[in-house]
Amino acid sequence: MSTQDTHFGFEQIPLADKQARVDDVFHKVASRYDLMNDLMSGGLHRAWKDVMVAEVNPRARAGFKHLDVAGGTGDVAFRIARAGGPQTHVTVLDINGNMLDVGRERAAQRGLTAQLTFVEANAEALPLPDASFDAYTIAFGIRNVPRMDLALSEAYRVLKRGGRLLCLEFSQVDMPGLGRLYDAFSFNLIPAMGRMVTGDAAPYQYLVESIRQFPDPDSFAGMITKAGFQRARYTRMTGGVVALHSGWKL
């Protein structure tokens, strides 16, 4: 693969084409995205996100300013806003307008509109000031960013000193016997469920394949360090199905 190519699932494509291909995936699944997360993870994504929010700990600081990237439907942002209370403000940033539309509607239903700002923008070039956020989260989104190094550098730029990056992402199963079951479930059942729920299996075939192309936890921790963060570490959960990565801007 040349330096100008990248992966789109198992397919090799020009790097310049990936963002549009990813956008198309999420345009198709936006209205059913959270439902499919429940089906694909057996509801475990809720517990994984709760662990991440507990690590953010927005109650620790009055006037907490948080940035949630690739979180258009608001699933993580709502948790942060509720955990921190009315003085916490969350900026929800996503490159996909359809996902943000879902998030705005859900925020209004929950009475959280005053605590949230929705921004349509690219994680690789955040239209946000330097040193303006206390914490940055991205859940199951970094693997869809064509240039992850740029996204991590931007995360570092917009965080305040003492701010923390938390990245929740699918990882590599490390429990004996679980890997084969997980592969069978992923490749055979998830695309079929996607077809049943959304009418299209292709986006979910991509999402399953994209997990396998994501760097191993040690390599990704190295990328976080290279972006300038200190104390990069990760915690495996559910036998390595996911990992919660973190780093500090010190």
Secondary structure as the mmCIF struct_conf table of DSSP 4:
data_model
#
loop_
_struct_conf.conf_type_id
_struct_conf.id
_struct_conf.beg_label_comp_id
_struct_conf.beg_label_asym_id
_struct_conf.beg_label_seq_id
_struct_conf.end_label_comp_id
_struct_conf.end_label_asym_id
_struct_conf.end_label_seq_id
TURN_TY1_P TURN_TY1_P1 THR A 3 GLN A 4
STRN STRN1 ASP A 5 PHE A 8
TURN_TY1_P TURN_TY1_P2 GLY A 9 PHE A 10
STRN STRN2 GLU A 11 PRO A 14
HELX_RH_AL_P HELX_RH_AL_P1 LEU A 15 VAL A 29
HELX_RH_3T_P HELX_RH_3T_P1 ALA A 30 ARG A 32
HELX_RH_AL_P HELX_RH_AL_P2 TYR A 33 SER A 41
TURN_TY1_P TURN_TY1_P3 GLY A 42 GLY A 43
HELX_RH_AL_P HELX_RH_AL_P3 LEU A 44 VAL A 56
HELX_RH_3T_P HELX_RH_3T_P2 PRO A 58 ALA A 60
BEND BEND1 ARG A 61 ARG A 61
TURN_TY1_P TURN_TY1_P4 ALA A 62 GLY A 63
STRN STRN3 LYS A 65 VAL A 69
TURN_TY1_P TURN_TY1_P5 ALA A 70 ALA A 70
TURN_TY1_P TURN_TY1_P6 GLY A 72 THR A 73
HELX_RH_AL_P HELX_RH_AL_P4 ASP A 75 GLY A 84
TURN_TY1_P TURN_TY1_P7 PRO A 86 GLN A 87
STRN STRN4 HIS A 89 ASP A 94
BEND BEND2 ILE A 95 ILE A 95
HELX_RH_AL_P HELX_RH_AL_P5 GLY A 97 ARG A 110
TURN_TY1_P TURN_TY1_P8 GLY A 111 GLY A 111
HELX_RH_3T_P HELX_RH_3T_P3 THR A 113 GLN A 115
STRN STRN5 LEU A 116 GLU A 120
TURN_TY1_P TURN_TY1_P9 ALA A 123 GLU A 124
BEND BEND3 ALA A 125 ALA A 125
BEND BEND4 LEU A 128 LEU A 128
TURN_TY1_P TURN_TY1_P10 ASP A 130 ALA A 131
STRN STRN6 PHE A 133 ALA A 139
BEND BEND5 PHE A 140 PHE A 140
HELX_RH_3T_P HELX_RH_3T_P4 ILE A 142 ASN A 144
BEND BEND6 PRO A 146 PRO A 146
HELX_RH_AL_P HELX_RH_AL_P6 MET A 148 VAL A 158
STRN STRN7 LEU A 159 PHE A 170
BEND BEND7 MET A 175 MET A 175
TURN_TY1_P TURN_TY1_P11 PRO A 176 GLY A 177
HELX_RH_AL_P HELX_RH_AL_P7 LEU A 178 ALA A 184
HELX_RH_PI_P HELX_RH_PI_P1 PHE A 185 LEU A 189
HELX_RH_AL_P HELX_RH_AL_P8 ILE A 190 THR A 198
BEND BEND8 GLY A 199 GLY A 199
BEND BEND9 ALA A 201 ALA A 201
HELX_RH_AL_P HELX_RH_AL_P9 ALA A 202 GLN A 213
BEND BEND10 PHE A 214 PHE A 214
HELX_LH_PP_P HELX_LH_PP_P1 PRO A 215 ASP A 216
HELX_RH_AL_P HELX_RH_AL_P10 PRO A 217 LYS A 226
TURN_TY1_P TURN_TY1_P12 ALA A 227 GLY A 228
STRN STRN8 GLN A 230 MET A 237
HELX_RH_3T_P HELX_RH_3T_P5 THR A 238 GLY A 240
TURN_TY1_P TURN_TY1_P13 VAL A 241 VAL A 241
STRN STRN9 VAL A 242 LYS A 249
#
